[in-house]
């Protein structure tokens, strides 16, 4: 991670968009930044951000994002996402029945994320994907009116955070 103060501030601003006012998430971000600096800045901004937004414990009550293994199947991803405080309460998952998990190919994750993003869009929410350059990725939700801001902040932090939204051209993980 670059050594400028611009990156930690951009990450702090991203955290605030995901979890406004969350002291525990801000604390985890500060700890992740400090740990990275002690290791001579060897981790990506995305990995640091995921450390802050996804707690070590299994309790997602105070999370801004979930971590999905590259092999996660759609129902597993859904089960993680519905635990997030920012998951739209009225989000329908009935469309998930079209996925045959016995034939699920993890390389086809966009066939799951785009329909989910379209449903989120209808509710004024955007789906966010965080590529941490490993065998998994982060997913979370933010209000759709924060899309432009989060894209600019991710660019400032050199963070591979992508909006999965019908009106935002982006590459998926």
C-alpha positions as CSV (number, residue, x, y, z in Angstrom):
1,X,0.0,0.0,0.0
2,X,1.4,3.4,-0.9
3,X,2.8,5.3,2.1
4,X,0.8,8.5,1.6
5,X,-1.9,9.6,4.1
6,X,-4.3,9.9,1.1
7,X,-4.8,6.1,1.1
8,X,-5.7,5.6,4.8
9,X,-8.1,8.6,4.5
10,X,-9.7,7.2,1.4
11,X,-10.1,3.8,3.1
12,X,-11.6,5.5,6.2
13,X,-14.1,7.3,4.0
14,X,-15.0,4.0,2.2
15,X,-15.5,2.4,5.6
16,X,-17.8,5.2,6.6
17,X,-19.9,4.6,3.5
18,X,-20.3,0.9,4.3
19,X,-20.8,1.3,8.0
20,X,-21.6,4.9,9.1
21,X,-20.5,5.5,12.7
22,X,-19.2,2.0,13.4
23,X,-16.5,2.4,15.9
24,X,-15.5,-1.2,15.8
25,X,-15.0,-1.2,12.0
26,X,-13.0,2.1,12.2
27,X,-10.9,0.5,15.0
28,X,-10.3,-2.6,12.8
29,X,-9.2,-0.4,9.9
30,X,-6.7,1.5,12.1
31,X,-5.3,-1.8,13.3
32,X,-5.0,-3.2,9.8
33,X,-3.3,0.0,8.5
34,X,-0.8,-0.1,11.5
35,X,-0.1,-3.8,11.0
36,X,0.5,-3.2,7.3
37,X,2.9,-0.4,8.0
38,X,4.8,-2.6,10.5
39,X,5.1,-5.1,7.7
40,X,6.5,-2.4,5.3
41,X,3.3,-2.0,3.4
42,X,3.1,-5.4,1.7
43,X,-0.7,-5.8,1.6
44,X,-3.1,-4.3,-0.9
45,X,-5.5,-1.6,0.0
46,X,-8.3,-4.1,-0.8
47,X,-7.0,-6.7,1.7
48,X,-6.7,-4.0,4.4
49,X,-10.2,-2.8,3.7
50,X,-11.6,-6.3,4.0
51,X,-9.8,-6.7,7.3
52,X,-11.8,-3.7,8.6
53,X,-15.2,-4.6,7.0
54,X,-15.2,-8.3,7.7
55,X,-14.7,-9.3,11.4
56,X,-12.6,-12.3,12.4
57,X,-15.5,-13.7,14.3
58,X,-18.4,-15.4,12.5
59,X,-20.7,-12.7,13.8
60,X,-21.6,-10.4,10.9
61,X,-23.8,-8.1,13.0
62,X,-21.0,-5.5,12.9
63,X,-19.7,-6.2,9.4
64,X,-19.7,-4.1,6.2
65,X,-18.8,-6.9,3.9
66,X,-18.7,-10.7,3.7
67,X,-15.8,-12.8,2.5
68,X,-16.6,-15.5,-0.1
69,X,-14.3,-18.3,-1.0
70,X,-13.8,-18.7,-4.8
71,X,-15.7,-22.0,-4.5
72,X,-18.7,-20.5,-2.7
73,X,-22.0,-21.5,-4.3
74,X,-24.9,-19.0,-4.7
75,X,-27.0,-20.2,-1.7
76,X,-23.9,-20.0,0.5
77,X,-23.2,-16.4,-0.7
78,X,-26.8,-15.5,-0.1
79,X,-26.6,-16.9,3.5
80,X,-23.6,-14.7,4.1
81,X,-25.1,-11.6,2.6
82,X,-28.4,-11.7,4.4
83,X,-26.5,-11.4,7.7
84,X,-25.1,-8.1,6.7
85,X,-26.8,-5.1,8.4
86,X,-26.9,-3.3,5.0
87,X,-28.6,-6.2,3.1
88,X,-31.9,-4.8,1.9
89,X,-34.6,-6.4,4.1
90,X,-37.0,-6.9,1.2
91,X,-34.5,-8.4,-1.2
92,X,-36.1,-11.4,-2.9
93,X,-34.0,-14.5,-3.4
94,X,-36.6,-16.6,-5.2
95,X,-34.6,-16.2,-8.5
96,X,-31.8,-18.2,-6.8
97,X,-33.7,-21.4,-7.6
98,X,-32.5,-21.2,-11.2
99,X,-29.0,-22.2,-10.1
100,X,-28.1,-25.9,-10.1
101,X,-25.4,-26.0,-7.5
102,X,-24.3,-29.5,-8.6
103,X,-23.3,-27.9,-11.9
104,X,-22.2,-24.6,-10.5
105,X,-19.0,-23.3,-12.0
106,X,-17.3,-20.7,-9.7
107,X,-15.8,-19.1,-12.8
108,X,-19.3,-18.0,-13.7
109,X,-19.8,-15.8,-10.6
110,X,-21.0,-13.0,-12.7
111,X,-24.1,-15.0,-13.6
112,X,-25.0,-14.7,-10.0
113,X,-23.8,-11.2,-9.2
114,X,-25.5,-9.4,-12.1
115,X,-29.0,-10.6,-11.3
116,X,-28.4,-9.8,-7.7
117,X,-27.1,-6.4,-8.6
118,X,-30.2,-5.7,-10.7
119,X,-32.5,-6.6,-7.8
120,X,-30.4,-4.4,-5.5
121,X,-30.6,-1.5,-8.0
122,X,-34.4,-1.7,-7.9
123,X,-34.2,-1.0,-4.1
124,X,-31.7,1.9,-4.3
125,X,-28.8,-0.3,-3.3
126,X,-25.6,-1.1,-5.0
127,X,-23.7,-4.4,-4.7
128,X,-19.9,-4.0,-4.2
129,X,-17.2,-6.6,-5.0
130,X,-13.7,-6.3,-3.5
131,X,-10.9,-8.2,-5.2
132,X,-8.3,-9.0,-2.6
133,X,-6.0,-10.9,-5.1
134,X,-6.4,-14.3,-3.4
135,X,-8.7,-17.3,-3.5
136,X,-11.8,-15.3,-2.5
137,X,-13.4,-11.9,-2.6
138,X,-15.5,-9.5,-0.5
139,X,-19.1,-8.5,-1.2
140,X,-21.2,-5.9,0.4
141,X,-24.0,-3.3,-0.1
142,X,-24.1,0.5,-0.1
143,X,-26.8,3.0,-1.0
144,X,-26.8,3.6,-4.7
145,X,-26.5,7.3,-4.2
146,X,-22.9,6.7,-2.9
147,X,-21.7,5.0,-6.1
148,X,-19.8,8.0,-7.6
149,X,-18.2,8.7,-4.2
150,X,-17.1,5.2,-3.6
151,X,-15.6,4.8,-7.1
152,X,-13.5,8.0,-6.6
153,X,-12.4,6.8,-3.1
154,X,-11.4,3.4,-4.4
155,X,-9.3,5.1,-7.2
156,X,-7.6,7.3,-4.6
157,X,-6.8,4.3,-2.4
158,X,-5.7,2.2,-5.4
159,X,-8.3,-0.3,-4.1
160,X,-9.7,-2.9,-6.4
161,X,-13.3,-2.3,-5.3
162,X,-15.9,-2.6,-8.0
163,X,-19.5,-1.6,-8.2
164,X,-21.7,-4.3,-9.6
165,X,-24.5,-2.2,-10.8
166,X,-26.5,-2.2,-14.0
167,X,-25.6,1.4,-14.8
168,X,-21.9,1.3,-13.9
169,X,-19.6,-0.4,-16.4
170,X,-17.1,-2.5,-14.5
171,X,-15.2,-5.7,-14.6
172,X,-16.3,-8.4,-12.2
173,X,-14.0,-10.5,-10.1
